[in-house]
């Protein structure tokens, strides 16, 4: 277990954290200190405890807004995935239709070629291939 010292509102705090998390904890402390400094500039000296609570509320509000945006983006991603899947389904259906049409055209061309060579125009099919 590692320890980190952060400065918030001019006061130093020693915090424990997991090994390897020291830099992240220090960055969080810096962000909180910046928020406290911003609030102090806007509302003046109202006491460390009140200032810290206000900073925590402000940061929680920002977090809540970010979570809302993330949820919205996740919803958009889900809709885009559904649209993509629908487009893929339509593509596969069109691909199958095109393949069927090419097979029918190939059979008609073969019949026409046989007819031009003097062979039988009918190969025993019912003629349902002619569309």
C-alpha positions as a Python dict, from the first residue, in 0.01 Angstrom:
ca = {
    (1, 'X'): (0, 0, 0),
    (2, 'X'): (145, 335, -106),
    (3, 'X'): (91, 681, 42),
    (4, 'X'): (61, 1016, -133),
    (5, 'X'): (56, 1368, 4),
    (6, 'X'): (-180, 1611, -168),
    (7, 'X'): (-238, 1979, -105),
    (8, 'X'): (-600, 2098, -105),
    (9, 'X'): (-689, 2452, -17),
    (10, 'X'): (-342, 2515, 123),
    (11, 'X'): (-358, 2216, 357),
    (12, 'X'): (-162, 1897, 311),
    (13, 'X'): (-326, 1556, 338),
    (14, 'X'): (-157, 1219, 342),
    (15, 'X'): (-362, 954, 162),
    (16, 'X'): (-320, 580, 119),
    (17, 'X'): (-367, 424, -222),
    (18, 'X'): (-292, 106, -411),
    (19, 'X'): (59, 63, -544),
    (20, 'X'): (82, 217, -890),
    (21, 'X'): (-211, 455, -826),
    (22, 'X'): (1, 733, -676),
    (23, 'X'): (6, 956, -985),
    (24, 'X'): (-368, 919, -1036),
    (25, 'X'): (-443, 1009, -673),
    (26, 'X'): (-214, 1311, -701),
    (27, 'X'): (-397, 1424, -1017),
    (28, 'X'): (-732, 1389, -839),
    (29, 'X'): (-597, 1597, -550),
    (30, 'X'): (-481, 1864, -794),
    (31, 'X'): (-824, 1878, -957),
    (32, 'X'): (-995, 1911, -619),
    (33, 'X'): (-747, 2183, -519),
    (34, 'X'): (-821, 2371, -843),
    (35, 'X'): (-1194, 2352, -772),
    (36, 'X'): (-1146, 2476, -416),
    (37, 'X'): (-929, 2760, -548),
    (38, 'X'): (-1196, 2854, -806),
    (39, 'X'): (-1467, 2855, -541),
    (40, 'X'): (-1256, 3058, -300),
    (41, 'X'): (-1205, 3317, -576),
    (42, 'X'): (-1581, 3331, -642),
    (43, 'X'): (-1730, 3313, -292),
    (44, 'X'): (-1443, 3426, -71),
    (45, 'X'): (-1334, 3276, 258),
    (46, 'X'): (-1630, 3084, 399),
    (47, 'X'): (-1438, 2826, 595),
    (48, 'X'): (-1244, 2522, 486),
    (49, 'X'): (-1518, 2274, 560),
    (50, 'X'): (-1787, 2464, 370),
    (51, 'X'): (-1550, 2528, 83),
    (52, 'X'): (-1461, 2158, 65),
    (53, 'X'): (-1827, 2057, 72),
    (54, 'X'): (-1908, 2307, -204),
    (55, 'X'): (-1616, 2177, -410),
    (56, 'X'): (-1734, 1818, -360),
    (57, 'X'): (-2088, 1917, -464),
    (58, 'X'): (-1959, 2099, -773),
    (59, 'X'): (-1743, 1805, -875),
    (60, 'X'): (-2029, 1563, -812),
    (61, 'X'): (-2252, 1779, -1033),
    (62, 'X'): (-1990, 1770, -1308),
    (63, 'X'): (-1965, 1393, -1268),
    (64, 'X'): (-2342, 1359, -1288),
    (65, 'X'): (-2351, 1563, -1611),
    (66, 'X'): (-2069, 1351, -1758),
    (67, 'X'): (-2252, 1030, -1664),
    (68, 'X'): (-2566, 1163, -1832),
    (69, 'X'): (-2373, 1241, -2150),
    (70, 'X'): (-2214, 895, -2140),
    (71, 'X'): (-2555, 732, -2103),
    (72, 'X'): (-2682, 935, -2398),
    (73, 'X'): (-2385, 836, -2611),
    (74, 'X'): (-2427, 471, -2514),
    (75, 'X'): (-2789, 496, -2630),
    (76, 'X'): (-2677, 646, -2961),
    (77, 'X'): (-2420, 368, -3003),
    (78, 'X'): (-2692, 110, -2942),
    (79, 'X'): (-2918, 274, -3201),
    (80, 'X'): (-2631, 287, -3451),
    (81, 'X'): (-2558, -81, -3394),
    (82, 'X'): (-2924, -164, -3456),
    (83, 'X'): (-2924, 45, -3774),
    (84, 'X'): (-2605, -127, -3890),
    (85, 'X'): (-2756, -470, -3825),
    (86, 'X'): (-3072, -375, -4015),
    (87, 'X'): (-2862, -248, -4305),
    (88, 'X'): (-2661, -572, -4306),
    (89, 'X'): (-2984, -774, -4310),
    (90, 'X'): (-3114, -566, -4606),
    (91, 'X'): (-2780, -610, -4785),
    (92, 'X'): (-2788, -987, -4737),
    (93, 'X'): (-3145, -1001, -4869),
    (94, 'X'): (-3050, -791, -5174),
    (95, 'X'): (-2739, -1002, -5229),
    (96, 'X'): (-2953, -1317, -5225),
    (97, 'X'): (-3202, -1161, -5468),
    (98, 'X'): (-2921, -1056, -5701),
    (99, 'X'): (-2769, -1403, -5688),
    (100, 'X'): (-3106, -1561, -5770),
    (101, 'X'): (-3158, -1318, -6059),
    (102, 'X'): (-2811, -1397, -6197),
    (103, 'X'): (-2882, -1771, -6179),
    (104, 'X'): (-3211, -1723, -6364),
    (105, 'X'): (-3039, -1506, -6625),
    (106, 'X'): (-2767, -1767, -6667),
    (107, 'X'): (-3025, -2040, -6726),
    (108, 'X'): (-3206, -1822, -6983),
    (109, 'X'): (-2881, -1745, -7164),
    (110, 'X'): (-2796, -2115, -7174),
    (111, 'X'): (-3140, -2194, -7320),
    (112, 'X'): (-3103, -1919, -7579),
    (113, 'X'): (-2757, -2043, -7673),
    (114, 'X'): (-2891, -2396, -7721),
    (115, 'X'): (-3179, -2261, -7929),
    (116, 'X'): (-2941, -2062, -8149),
    (117, 'X'): (-2726, -2373, -8202),
    (118, 'X'): (-3036, -2555, -8313),
    (119, 'X'): (-3085, -2751, -7993),
    (120, 'X'): (-3398, -2781, -7787),
    (121, 'X'): (-3510, -2454, -7631),
    (122, 'X'): (-3666, -2648, -7349),
    (123, 'X'): (-3462, -2848, -7102),
    (124, 'X'): (-3756, -3006, -6934),
    (125, 'X'): (-3829, -2713, -6705),
    (126, 'X'): (-4173, -2575, -6667),
    (127, 'X'): (-4066, -2239, -6800),
    (128, 'X'): (-4100, -2075, -6461),
    (129, 'X'): (-3742, -1946, -6493),
    (130, 'X'): (-3850, -1701, -6760),
    (131, 'X'): (-3933, -1373, -6595),
}
